[in-house]
Amino acid sequence: MKNSFLFVIIVVIVLSISCKKESPTEIPLKPKLLFKSGFESGVYIDNTAYVDNEDYRYIKGTDNETGFSWPIDILGSTNSGLHYISDDNHQATFAELQRVIGHNGDSTTVLFQKENYEFLDDTQCPYEILDITNGKKDLYIKFWMKLDSASLHQPDKWRAIFEYKTKDYDLGNGTGTGYRLIAFIYTDLNGNPYWHIQGDKDPQNAIWEFDNYDIAVPENEWFLTEFYWKWSDDSDGRTFWKINHKIIADYNGSTTRNSKPIDFIILNQIYGDANPKHQWIDDIEIWDGIPE
């Protein structure tokens, strides 16, 4: 009787185990490619001077190699384009598509940007991804870049190369409630270039910042630039910047303020007091996460 009772218990346990359903394994979503272009056949700059549009020039067309179309429209953005600002009737700044030898050693089409001189304090000609409507997202951006050398050895100068701003950034008189991420190349008093990146509440008040003197600033040669941020108003946020796969800075912490969404991204900036300066941009990729 005792053995029969034990047998029943064992059978019940075995059946219970065998009938228990295993929890399905959660497969993480792979990052999605949002945009990719190397300015190849089908892409052009529309130099029409449209009325009341703050002197934007629009890159248009479909890249026949990647299938993605310009203007860039990620995160619900609209009206993205090259923005001529305080440019002395297009004399101080200039942008065009050029055919050059690219980072692979082959002939390729690239975006060329130049600032000849500073007409006013804010003279620049960046490519801006504008009017973002879905700005609480993670983003990974990479592109190839080539810089002139002359502007990189002027003592105590700076040039910005990338940034984003959230809603309500720097409204004046310290009243802004937003956030900016911005990456620079600085030069020291001896004209030696180095990297600088910061997150700030306004240009005079950095929340965090990093200088990197260890990774050399490439001159007159192509290099890979990568930016990533995890959008967060908490400690789980993250920002990194890499040059040729080497970490310039890797910051853990908030990537916004007051939960403000990203308003616009300055993808390829040419701005600063180191003049004249120029750069080439090629093979842009934008993902919603870090690609494998």
ROBA-174510 format. One record per residue: residue number from 1; x, y, z of N, C-alpha, C in turn. Coordinates in pm, whole numbers, plus 50000, padded with zeros to 5 digits. Layout:
{rec NUM {X Y Z} {X Y Z} {X Y Z}};
...
REM end
This chain:
{rec 1 {50084 49880 50000} {50000 50000 50000} {50087 50125 50000}};
{rec 2 {50191 50121 50083} {50283 50234 50092} {50352 50258 49958}};
{rec 3 {50399 50146 49896} {50466 50158 49766} {50373 50211 49658}};
{rec 4 {50247 50171 49660} {50148 50218 49563} {50125 50368 49577}};
{rec 5 {50124 50414 49702} {50103 50555 49730} {50219 50639 49677}};
{rec 6 {50342 50590 49701} {50462 50660 49650} {50462 50663 49498}};
{rec 7 {50418 50552 49435} {50414 50544 49289} {50319 50650 49231}};
{rec 8 {50203 50668 49298} {50106 50769 49252} {50165 50908 49261}};
{rec 9 {50236 50937 49371} {50296 51070 49390} {50401 51098 49282}};
{rec 10 {50483 50997 49252} {50589 51011 49151} {50528 51038 49014}};
{rec 11 {50422 50961 48983} {50356 50980 48853} {50299 51120 48840}};
{rec 12 {50236 51169 48949} {50177 51303 48947} {50285 51408 48925}};
{rec 13 {50400 51393 48992} {50511 51489 48978} {50566 51488 48837}};
{rec 14 {50586 51366 48782} {50639 51353 48646} {50545 51417 48545}};
{rec 15 {50413 51389 48558} {50316 51447 48467} {50312 51599 48478}};
{rec 16 {50325 51646 48604} {50324 51791 48625} {50440 51857 48556}};
{rec 17 {50558 51795 48568} {50679 51851 48505} {50667 51846 48353}};
{rec 18 {50619 51730 48301} {50612 51711 48157} {50507 51802 48093}};
{rec 19 {50403 51838 48169} {50297 51922 48113} {50325 52071 48129}};
{rec 20 {50427 52105 48208} {50459 52247 48230} {50511 52308 48102}};
{rec 21 {50452 52417 48059} {50494 52482 47937} {50615 52571 47963}};
{rec 22 {50712 52559 47874} {50829 52645 47886} {50796 52785 47837}};
{rec 23 {50853 52885 47909} {50832 53024 47867} {50902 53047 47735}};
{rec 24 {50836 53109 47643} {50900 53135 47513} {51022 53224 47531}};
{rec 25 {51126 53194 47456} {51247 53273 47462} {51225 53405 47391}};
{rec 26 {51255 53516 47459} {51236 53647 47400} {51355 53679 47310}};
{rec 27 {51328 53707 47186} {51433 53741 47090} {51438 53893 47078}};
{rec 28 {51549 53954 47118} {51557 54100 47109} {51548 54147 46965}};
{rec 29 {51483 54260 46949} {51469 54315 46814} {51605 54364 46764}};
{rec 30 {51633 54333 46639} {51758 54381 46581} {51742 54527 46542}};
{rec 31 {51851 54604 46551} {51843 54744 46509} {51799 54755 46364}};
{rec 32 {51722 54860 46336} {51668 54882 46202} {51744 54996 46134}};
{rec 33 {51781 54973 46009} {51844 55077 45929} {51738 55177 45885}};
{rec 34 {51755 55303 45923} {51658 55407 45891} {51694 55487 45767}};
{rec 35 {51824 55498 45740} {51869 55577 45625} {52011 55537 45588}};
{rec 36 {52040 55537 45458} {52174 55508 45410} {52194 55572 45274}};
{rec 37 {52302 55649 45260} {52330 55710 45130} {52476 55753 45122}};
{rec 38 {52531 55736 45004} {52665 55786 44972} {52660 55891 44864}};
{rec 39 {52544 55957 44847} {52527 56065 44750} {52546 56019 44606}};
{rec 40 {52522 55891 44581} {52550 55839 44447} {52440 55877 44347}};
{rec 41 {52450 55822 44227} {52365 55858 44115} {52218 55870 44155}};
{rec 42 {52157 55980 44118} {52017 56006 44153} {52002 56112 44259}};
{rec 43 {52113 56146 44329} {52109 56245 44437} {52166 56377 44385}};
{rec 44 {52102 56488 44421} {52148 56618 44375} {52108 56726 44476}};
{rec 45 {52173 56843 44468} {52136 56958 44550} {52049 57050 44467}};
{rec 46 {51930 57077 44517} {51839 57173 44454} {51878 57313 44505}};
{rec 47 {51939 57393 44423} {51985 57526 44464} {51881 57636 44443}};
{rec 48 {51756 57596 44431} {51649 57695 44421} {51641 57776 44550}};
{rec 49 {51632 57908 44537} {51615 57995 44653} {51466 58010 44682}};
{rec 50 {51413 57923 44767} {51271 57928 44798} {51239 58047 44889}};
{rec 51 {51123 58103 44873} {51083 58221 44949} {51052 58183 45094}};
{rec 52 {51099 58266 45187} {51067 58252 45330} {51104 58115 45387}};
{rec 53 {51222 58064 45350} {51261 57935 45406} {51398 57941 45473}};
{rec 54 {51440 58062 45515} {51564 58083 45590} {51687 58037 45513}};
{rec 55 {51682 58045 45382} {51794 58014 45293} {51841 57869 45306}};
{rec 56 {51747 57776 45302} {51780 57633 45296} {51801 57592 45151}};
{rec 57 {51890 57497 45131} {51908 57431 45003} {51888 57282 45027}};
{rec 58 {51809 57216 44943} {51765 57081 44973} {51837 56977 44888}};
{rec 59 {51893 56877 44955} {51945 56759 44886} {51824 56671 44855}};
{rec 60 {51813 56631 44727} {51695 56556 44683} {51737 56434 44602}};
{rec 61 {51638 56353 44566} {51661 56237 44482} {51678 56108 44559}};
{rec 62 {51683 55999 44485} {51698 55866 44543} {51837 55811 44509}};
{rec 63 {51907 55766 44612} {52038 55706 44592} {52018 55571 44524}};
{rec 64 {52065 55557 44402} {52040 55435 44325} {52115 55314 44379}};
{rec 65 {52214 55336 44463} {52287 55223 44522} {52222 55171 44649}};
{rec 66 {52157 55258 44726} {52098 55215 44853} {51946 55212 44851}};
{rec 67 {51884 55287 44760} {51739 55293 44754} {51676 55393 44848}};
{rec 68 {51755 55461 44931} {51701 55561 45022} {51696 55698 44955}};
{rec 69 {51594 55776 44992} {51571 55905 44928} {51601 56021 45022}};
{rec 70 {51642 56131 44961} {51662 56259 45030} {51540 56348 45005}};
{rec 71 {51507 56442 45094} {51571 56474 45221} {51554 56363 45325}};
{rec 72 {51644 56362 45424} {51634 56264 45532} {51507 56291 45612}};
{rec 73 {51430 56184 45638} {51302 56202 45706} {51286 56109 45826}};
{rec 74 {51395 56078 45894} {51387 55990 46011} {51310 56056 46125}};
{rec 75 {51253 55974 46213} {51184 56019 46334} {51075 56121 46304}};
{rec 76 {51014 56107 46187} {50905 56196 46150} {50948 56336 46108}};
{rec 77 {51077 56354 46079} {51128 56487 46045} {51079 56530 45907}};
{rec 78 {51077 56662 45887} {51041 56720 45758} {51130 56840 45732}};
{rec 79 {51141 56879 45605} {51211 57000 45564} {51361 56998 45592}};
{rec 80 {51422 56881 45603} {51565 56871 45629} {51644 56924 45511}};
{rec 81 {51756 56993 45540} {51835 57047 45431} {51960 57119 45477}};
{rec 82 {52037 57168 45380} {52155 57251 45406} {52109 57391 45443}};
{rec 83 {52160 57443 45554} {52113 57571 45605} {52226 57674 45598}};
{rec 84 {52213 57769 45508} {52310 57878 45498} {52272 57985 45601}};
{rec 85 {52366 58012 45694} {52338 58105 45804} {52446 58213 45808}};
{rec 86 {52404 58338 45804} {52497 58452 45811} {52617 58432 45719}};
{rec 87 {52588 58401 45594} {52690 58351 45501} {52736 58454 45398}};
{rec 88 {52693 58581 45414} {52737 58688 45323} {52703 58653 45178}};
{rec 89 {52575 58624 45157} {52525 58591 45023} {52602 58474 44960}};
{rec 90 {52620 58369 45040} {52687 58245 44996} {52835 58265 44962}};
{rec 91 {52895 58375 45011} {53038 58395 44990} {53119 58337 45106}};
{rec 92 {53064 58343 45226} {53137 58294 45343} {53132 58142 45354}};
{rec 93 {53024 58080 45307} {53010 57935 45314} {52969 57881 45178}};
{rec 94 {52990 57751 45162} {52966 57690 45032} {52947 57540 45051}};
{rec 95 {52858 57479 44971} {52839 57333 44974} {52805 57284 44834}};
{rec 96 {52857 57167 44800} {52826 57106 44671} {52857 56957 44678}};
{rec 97 {52807 56882 44581} {52844 56742 44565} {52964 56736 44472}};
{rec 98 {53066 56660 44513} {53189 56648 44435} {53221 56502 44408}};
{rec 99 {53294 56480 44301} {53345 56347 44270} {53492 56342 44311}};
{rec 100 {53525 56253 44406} {53661 56245 44461} {53698 56097 44481}};
{rec 101 {53819 56074 44528} {53860 55940 44569} {53817 55921 44715}};
{rec 102 {53736 55820 44738} {53678 55800 44871} {53761 55715 44963}};
{rec 103 {53701 55677 45075} {53774 55603 45179} {53811 55462 45135}};
{rec 104 {53745 55410 45031} {53780 55277 44980} {53883 55282 44868}};
{rec 105 {53927 55404 44833} {54023 55417 44723} {53960 55424 44586}};
{rec 106 {53825 55428 44581} {53753 55434 44454} {53693 55573 44433}};
{rec 107 {53661 55606 44310} {53593 55731 44280} {53452 55727 44336}};
{rec 108 {53410 55834 44403} {53280 55836 44468} {53228 55979 44475}};
{rec 109 {53097 55995 44494} {53037 56127 44512} {53025 56156 44661}};
{rec 110 {53060 56277 44701} {53059 56315 44842} {53000 56455 44857}};
{rec 111 {52963 56487 44981} {52921 56623 45013} {53043 56703 45058}};
{rec 112 {53069 56813 44989} {53178 56904 45023} {53119 57028 45088}};
{rec 113 {53174 57068 45205} {53130 57187 45277} {53251 57273 45309}};
{rec 114 {53236 57404 45293} {53348 57494 45316} {53301 57622 45385}};
{rec 115 {53380 57670 45479} {53359 57802 45537} {53484 57884 45510}};
{rec 116 {53470 57989 45430} {53584 58070 45392} {53625 58169 45500}};
{rec 117 {53524 58228 45564} {53551 58326 45669} {53426 58341 45754}};
{rec 118 {53442 58404 45869} {53330 58426 45960} {53271 58563 45932}};
{rec 119 {53154 58566 45871} {53088 58692 45839} {53024 58751 45964}};
{rec 120 {52952 58666 46037} {52898 58700 46168} {52930 58585 46264}};
{rec 121 {52897 58602 46391} {52936 58502 46491} {52878 58364 46463}};
{rec 122 {52764 58358 46394} {52699 58229 46373} {52708 58182 46227}};
{rec 123 {52809 58228 46150} {52825 58183 46012} {52846 58033 46008}};
{rec 124 {52767 57964 45924} {52777 57818 45915} {52692 57768 45798}};
{rec 125 {52709 57641 45765} {52629 57578 45659} {52614 57429 45688}};
{rec 126 {52535 57394 45789} {52519 57253 45827} {52408 57185 45747}};
{rec 127 {52406 57050 45753} {52289 56975 45709} {52207 56944 45833}};
{rec 128 {52083 56994 45836} {51997 56981 45953} {51881 56885 45927}};
{rec 129 {51860 56792 46019} {51742 56705 46019} {51640 56774 46107}};
{rec 130 {51534 56827 46048} {51449 56926 46113} {51312 56874 46155}};
{rec 131 {51254 56946 46250} {51113 56929 46289} {51082 56784 46325}};
{rec 132 {51168 56724 46405} {51149 56585 46447} {51024 56574 46534}};
{rec 133 {50939 56478 46505} {50816 56460 46581} {50820 56339 46674}};
{rec 134 {50921 56255 46659} {50931 56135 46741} {51070 56132 46806}};
{rec 135 {51096 56233 46888} {51231 56258 46938} {51270 56189 47066}};
{rec 136 {51193 56092 47112} {51229 56018 47233} {51277 55878 47195}};
{rec 137 {51371 55874 47102} {51420 55747 47049} {51572 55740 47057}};
{rec 138 {51623 55616 47065} {51767 55594 47056} {51809 55608 46910}};
{rec 139 {51934 55649 46888} {51980 55667 46751} {52130 55641 46743}};
{rec 140 {52169 55578 46631} {52310 55554 46599} {52336 55612 46460}};
{rec 141 {52440 55693 46450} {52473 55759 46324} {52621 55737 46294}};
{rec 142 {52651 55702 46170} {52791 55695 46130} {52807 55752 45990}};
{rec 143 {52923 55807 45965} {52958 55857 45832} {53110 55870 45823}};
{rec 144 {53157 55876 45700} {53299 55899 45675} {53322 56047 45654}};
{rec 145 {53438 56093 45700} {53468 56235 45701} {53614 56258 45666}};
{rec 146 {53644 56369 45601} {53781 56408 45571} {53794 56557 45594}};
{rec 147 {53897 56599 45669} {53916 56738 45707} {54042 56795 45646}};
{rec 148 {54041 56927 45623} {54164 56994 45586} {54258 56998 45708}};
{rec 149 {54385 57027 45685} {54480 57032 45796} {54506 57174 45846}};
{rec 150 {54497 57274 45756} {54534 57410 45794} {54452 57463 45912}};
{rec 151 {54321 57435 45912} {54236 57486 46019} {54260 57415 46151}};
{rec 152 {54327 57301 46148} {54347 57222 46269} {54472 57261 46346}};
{rec 153 {54544 57363 46300} {54668 57402 46368} {54674 57551 46397}};
{rec 154 {54557 57615 46399} {54551 57754 46442} {54532 57756 46594}};
{rec 155 {54615 57829 46667} {54610 57824 46814} {54476 57868 46872}};
{rec 156 {54430 57793 46970} {54313 57828 47051} {54189 57852 46965}};
{rec 157 {54157 57756 46879} {54041 57767 46792} {53949 57647 46812}};
{rec 158 {53832 57652 46747} {53737 57541 46757} {53657 57530 46627}};
{rec 159 {53614 57408 46600} {53516 57384 46494} {53422 57274 46540}};
{rec 160 {53293 57298 46525} {53192 57198 46561} {53168 57107 46442}};
{rec 161 {53140 56978 46469} {53117 56885 46359} {52986 56809 46369}};
{rec 162 {52919 56813 46486} {52794 56737 46501} {52722 56788 46626}};
{rec 163 {52589 56788 46623} {52514 56820 46745} {52367 56783 46730}};
{rec 164 {52299 56774 46845} {52153 56774 46844} {52105 56864 46957}};
{rec 165 {51983 56916 46939} {51920 56998 47042} {51779 56945 47067}};
{rec 166 {51738 56952 47193} {51602 56914 47228} {51511 57036 47220}};
{rec 167 {51384 57012 47240} {51289 57122 47252} {51333 57216 47366}};
{rec 168 {51312 57343 47348} {51332 57445 47452} {51476 57456 47500}};
{rec 169 {51572 57433 47407} {51712 57452 47444} {51751 57598 47433}};
{rec 170 {51816 57652 47535} {51877 57785 47533} {51782 57890 47478}};
{rec 171 {51680 57923 47555} {51583 58023 47513} {51631 58165 47543}};
{rec 172 {51751 58178 47599} {51805 58309 47632} {51792 58341 47779}};
{rec 173 {51890 58412 47834} {51889 58456 47974} {51876 58340 48072}};
{rec 174 {51929 58225 48031} {51928 58110 48121} {51792 58049 48143}};
{rec 175 {51696 58077 48056} {51559 58028 48077} {51531 57897 48005}};
{rec 176 {51623 57849 47923} {51598 57726 47851} {51588 57606 47943}};
{rec 177 {51503 57512 47906} {51486 57391 47987} {51528 57265 47911}};
{rec 178 {51591 57285 47795} {51630 57173 47711} {51777 57135 47724}};
{rec 179 {51827 57066 47622} {51959 57001 47629} {52020 57000 47489}};
{rec 180 {52154 57008 47487} {52227 56996 47361} {52343 56898 47378}};
{rec 181 {52363 56813 47278} {52484 56733 47265} {52563 56794 47149}};
{rec 182 {52693 56822 47170} {52771 56882 47064} {52914 56830 47068}};
{rec 183 {52970 56802 46950} {53106 56750 46936} {53192 56851 46861}};
{rec 184 {53314 56871 46911} {53405 56970 46856} {53542 56909 46826}};
{rec 185 {53619 56983 46747} {53764 56972 46747} {53816 57105 46799}};
{rec 186 {53893 57100 46907} {53957 57218 46964} {54106 57216 46928}};
{rec 187 {54169 57333 46936} {54315 57339 46931} {54365 57409 47057}};
{rec 188 {54480 57364 47108} {54536 57427 47227} {54616 57552 47188}};
{rec 189 {54682 57612 47284} {54754 57737 47259} {54872 57719 47164}};
{rec 190 {54916 57595 47146} {55024 57567 47052} {54974 57519 46916}};
{rec 191 {54842 57519 46898} {54785 57477 46771} {54776 57327 46753}};
{rec 192 {54770 57252 46862} {54757 57106 46855} {54609 57069 46866}};
{rec 193 {54556 56993 46772} {54412 56961 46774} {54380 56845 46869}};
{rec 194 {54260 56852 46928} {54210 56743 47011} {54058 56744 47008}};
{rec 195 {53997 56632 47053} {53852 56614 47049} {53787 56667 47178}};
{rec 196 {53668 56720 47163} {53590 56764 47279} {53443 56735 47253}};
{rec 197 {53373 56684 47352} {53229 56660 47343} {53164 56697 47474}};
{rec 198 {53041 56749 47467} {52972 56786 47590} {52821 56778 47572}};
{rec 199 {52753 56760 47685} {52609 56778 47695} {52586 56900 47782}};
{rec 200 {52503 56994 47738} {52490 57118 47813} {52347 57170 47816}};
{rec 201 {52325 57263 47908} {52195 57330 47918} {52193 57462 47842}};
{rec 202 {52311 57518 47817} {52332 57632 47729} {52481 57636 47699}};
{rec 203 {52527 57717 47602} {52668 57711 47562} {52768 57736 47675}};
{rec 204 {52728 57807 47779} {52820 57837 47890} {52810 57740 48007}};
{rec 205 {52717 57648 48003} {52693 57561 48118} {52684 57415 48076}};
{rec 206 {52801 57349 48079} {52806 57206 48046} {52758 57123 48163}};
{rec 207 {52679 57022 48135} {52637 56926 48236} {52745 56819 48251}};
{rec 208 {52803 56780 48141} {52919 56689 48138} {53001 56722 48014}};
{rec 209 {53130 56690 48018} {53217 56714 47903} {53340 56626 47912}};
{rec 210 {53395 56594 47794} {53517 56513 47785} {53612 56576 47683}};
{rec 211 {53739 56577 47718} {53846 56607 47623} {53923 56478 47597}};
{rec 212 {53963 56458 47471} {54043 56341 47439} {54165 56387 47358}};
{rec 213 {54282 56374 47422} {54408 56409 47358} {54480 56286 47304}};
{rec 214 {54431 56167 47337} {54502 56043 47307} {54481 55995 47165}};
{rec 215 {54360 56015 47113} {54330 55971 46976} {54360 56087 46881}};
{rec 216 {54452 56066 46790} {54494 56173 46699} {54380 56217 46608}};
{rec 217 {54374 56345 46579} {54277 56399 46484} {54332 56378 46343}};
{rec 218 {54267 56295 46260} {54318 56271 46125} {54315 56398 46039}};
{rec 219 {54416 56414 45958} {54426 56532 45872} {54445 56488 45727}};
{rec 220 {54362 56545 45639} {54372 56515 45496} {54359 56366 45466}};
{rec 221 {54281 56296 45547} {54255 56155 45521} {54117 56118 45574}};
{rec 222 {54057 56018 45514} {53924 55975 45554} {53928 55905 45689}};
{rec 223 {53825 55930 45770} {53810 55857 45896} {53662 55834 45923}};
{rec 224 {53633 55727 45997} {53496 55690 46030} {53454 55757 46161}};
{rec 225 {53338 55820 46158} {53281 55887 46275} {53153 55816 46316}};
{rec 226 {53138 55788 46446} {53018 55720 46496} {52966 55793 46620}};
{rec 227 {52835 55816 46623} {52768 55871 46740} {52651 55780 46776}};
{rec 228 {52632 55763 46906} {52516 55686 46954} {52464 55750 47081}};
{rec 229 {52331 55753 47096} {52274 55789 47225} {52150 55706 47253}};
{rec 230 {52137 55671 47379} {52014 55611 47431} {51937 55724 47495}};
{rec 231 {51823 55757 47438} {51746 55870 47490} {51692 55836 47627}};
{rec 232 {51724 55918 47726} {51678 55894 47862} {51700 56020 47947}};
{rec 233 {51612 56040 48041} {51627 56149 48137} {51677 56095 48271}};
{rec 234 {51740 55977 48265} {51783 55911 48388} {51925 55856 48370}};
{rec 235 {51970 55782 48470} {52108 55732 48470} {52131 55620 48369}};
{rec 236 {52023 55564 48312} {52041 55456 48215} {52069 55508 48074}};
{rec 237 {52073 55640 48057} {52108 55697 47928} {52255 55673 47895}};
{rec 238 {52288 55685 47767} {52426 55663 47726} {52455 55744 47599}};
{rec 239 {52577 55797 47590} {52625 55863 47470} {52766 55815 47442}};
{rec 240 {52794 55770 47318} {52934 55746 47284} {52968 55808 47151}};
{rec 241 {53097 55835 47135} {53153 55892 47013} {53280 55814 46981}};
{rec 242 {53287 55763 46859} {53404 55686 46816} {53463 55747 46689}};
{rec 243 {53594 55737 46681} {53667 55774 46560} {53750 55652 46518}};
{rec 244 {53724 55604 46396} {53792 55482 46348} {53784 55369 46450}};
{rec 245 {53663 55352 46506} {53630 55245 46602} {53693 55265 46740}};
{rec 246 {53763 55375 46762} {53824 55402 46892} {53737 55500 46969}};
{rec 247 {53720 55473 47099} {53632 55553 47182} {53694 55690 47211}};
{rec 248 {53624 55795 47170} {53661 55931 47211} {53601 55960 47348}};
{rec 249 {53475 55923 47366} {53406 55941 47494} {53292 55842 47502}};
{rec 250 {53266 55793 47623} {53154 55702 47647} {53091 55744 47779}};
{rec 251 {52981 55815 47771} {52918 55877 47888} {52791 55803 47924}};
{rec 252 {52775 55775 48053} {52653 55711 48104} {52578 55812 48190}};
{rec 253 {52457 55842 48149} {52377 55940 48221} {52273 56000 48127}};
{rec 254 {52199 56094 48176} {52090 56154 48101} {52136 56212 47967}};
{rec 255 {52056 56192 47864} {52084 56247 47732} {51980 56352 47692}};
{rec 256 {51909 56403 47789} {51813 56512 47770} {51796 56583 47905}};
{rec 257 {51707 56681 47909} {51668 56747 48034} {51517 56762 48035}};
{rec 258 {51460 56741 48155} {51316 56760 48171} {51234 56680 48070}};
{rec 259 {51289 56563 48033} {51222 56471 47940} {51189 56534 47805}};
{rec 260 {51267 56634 47764} {51241 56701 47636} {51282 56609 47521}};
{rec 261 {51198 56599 47418} {51234 56521 47299} {51333 56597 47212}};
{rec 262 {51408 56524 47131} {51499 56587 47036} {51419 56664 46933}};
{rec 263 {51460 56788 46909} {51392 56877 46816} {51454 56869 46677}};
{rec 264 {51588 56877 46669} {51656 56864 46540} {51799 56817 46561}};
{rec 265 {51855 56760 46455} {51990 56706 46456} {52072 56778 46350}};
{rec 266 {52186 56831 46388} {52280 56888 46292} {52377 56776 46255}};
{rec 267 {52348 56714 46143} {52419 56591 46106} {52563 56618 46064}};
{rec 268 {52583 56714 45977} {52717 56749 45929} {52735 56899 45947}};
{rec 269 {52799 56934 46056} {52817 57075 46089} {52951 57125 46037}};
{rec 270 {52953 57248 45987} {53079 57318 45960} {53061 57459 46016}};
{rec 271 {53126 57483 46131} {53097 57602 46211} {53213 57621 46308}};
{rec 272 {53255 57744 46327} {53360 57771 46424} {53452 57883 46380}};
{rec 273 {53549 57915 46467} {53636 58030 46441} {53770 57991 46379}};
{rec 274 {53790 57864 46343} {53911 57821 46273} {53883 57828 46123}};
{rec 275 {53928 57935 46059} {53896 57956 45918} {54021 57994 45838}};
{rec 276 {54021 57964 45706} {53919 57888 45633} {53926 57740 45669}};
{rec 277 {53817 57669 45647} {53813 57526 45674} {53720 57458 45574}};
{rec 278 {53743 57330 45552} {53653 57255 45464} {53653 57108 45505}};
{rec 279 {53556 57035 45451} {53542 56893 45485} {53463 56822 45376}};
{rec 280 {53482 56690 45371} {53407 56603 45282} {53333 56500 45367}};
{rec 281 {53210 56465 45328} {53126 56369 45400} {53080 56261 45302}};
{rec 282 {53081 56135 45347} {53036 56026 45259} {52977 55912 45341}};
{rec 283 {52897 55830 45274} {52845 55703 45327} {52782 55718 45465}};
{rec 284 {52673 55793 45468} {52597 55815 45592} {52506 55696 45619}};
{rec 285 {52503 55649 45743} {52408 55547 45787} {52344 55594 45918}};
{rec 286 {52213 55574 45931} {52140 55606 46054} {52057 55484 46093}};
{rec 287 {52072 55440 46218} {52002 55322 46270} {51927 55359 46397}};
{rec 288 {51828 55277 46434} {51756 55301 46559} {51819 55228 46678}};
{rec 289 {51938 55179 46660} {52016 55113 46765} {52153 55081 46710}};
{rec 290 {52239 55026 46794} {52376 54995 46751} {52372 54872 46664}};
{rec 291 {52414 54883 46538} {52409 54766 46449} {52511 54662 46490}};
{rec 292 {52484 54537 46453} {52574 54429 46490} {52699 54434 46403}};
REM end
